[in-house]
Amino acid sequence: METIYQPIHDNNDYTRRNRFTGEVIELTKEEAEKHDQIFYHEAHATLEDKELGTGMSKHWDKMRKLLNWFRKNNAKAYMVLLD
């Protein structure tokens, strides 16, 4: 089944904050969507791992793919938000 990500509304605010340091950075719409998907997959992977065993969720691979995309396409945002 394909997962579809659709915001409830788009207020053109693509600022994201590092959840540990509080540092912020402005992203493009595409980057903001990918950033949000990383945390979606992290949450689902964590929940699935409770049933399947640590590291077994397919969501980890999806999350890693998105992290790699950030490393390649916006290293600064990766370092601010995800490293």
Secondary structure, 3 states (H helix, E strand, C coil): CCCCCCCCCCCCCCEEECCCCCCEEECCHHHHHHHHHHHHHHHHHHHHHHHHCCCCCCHHHHHHHHHHHHHHHCHHHHHHHHC
